[in-house]
Amino acid sequence: MHRRRMLAMLGSACAAGGAGCAAVGMSGGVDGDVGMTATAFEPATITVAPGDEVVWYNNSARAHSVTAYAEQIPDGADYFATGGYDSERAAREAWDGMNGALTTGQTYSRRFEVPGRYTYFCIPHERAGMVGQVVVEE
Ligand SMILES: [Cu+2]
């Protein structure tokens, strides 16, 4: 728990998101709530309470993205994606230039306020089934 709190503080420095919103791991490696293998989020589903922050960490050798499906987030919830894009379309287009990538050792964090189910994916590994969910419930 202590380690997670430390990461959450790091993440809060870039709560608004954005391309520069990533923290390179400290000595001892990178940690957070959701890790990444070559083609999967681990765990694929995470359940949190409203107001909680989720930290993704890329502990794999590949570049990934955390990109919400625009049609699969709760009504009233803000869109989210690594790189800070405000739509799924913008995130997909940016990826063509390798923008929005979470590279090895980087983290991405987001705070979830609106209850419901958020489904997201990794742009380069979507076809490989790299999809995850954040469930926000009281
Ligand atoms: Cu990926």
Residues whose N, C-alpha, C, O or C-beta is under 5 A from the ligand:
A	BS01	CU	A38 A63 H64 S65 C122 H125 M130
